[in-house]
């Protein structure tokens, strides 16, 4: 039987092979529609949240991410991944009380980027600890400054690398001295 005769026999202008493929496609699409209908059964918010938290707990057990806090944000995960790939660096900010804040910024970060990262770090810390609700960052930066090896980091547009700040370097967060 020639190809034309098969097409005539089928009657729809399709060959036997093409018709079989089309039937398989229709069957697969019907199966997918059934799966989608099953997936549309909604779970309560609390169950979705539990599933998400379980997945997040497994993710944070990864050696790369194990030092992240339990209530981790996507921003913190992305920062850790950027660190691993060498796209970011950690600047250790030393406060007057001896606390060291590990601040992650991109490799070509400016002083302003570091200040914003410090602000974000402190806001997340306060949220997790339930501390002070509002901090006037304008007041903070008028009253305090950042120092690296005795040099004030005053120009917000200047890159940290231009000041000589590298990965794992320590920057001091201290109160400005007022002249009388």
Secondary structure, 3 states (H helix, E strand, C coil): CCHHHHHHHHCCCCCHHHHHHHHHHHHHHHHHHHHHHHHCCCCCHHHHHHHHHHHHHHHHCCCCCCCCCCCCCHHHHHHHHHHHCCCEEEEEEECCCCCEEEEEEECCCEHHHHHHHHHHHHHHHHHHHCCCCCCCHHHHHHHEEEEECCEECCCCCCEHHHHCCCCCCEEEEEECCCCC
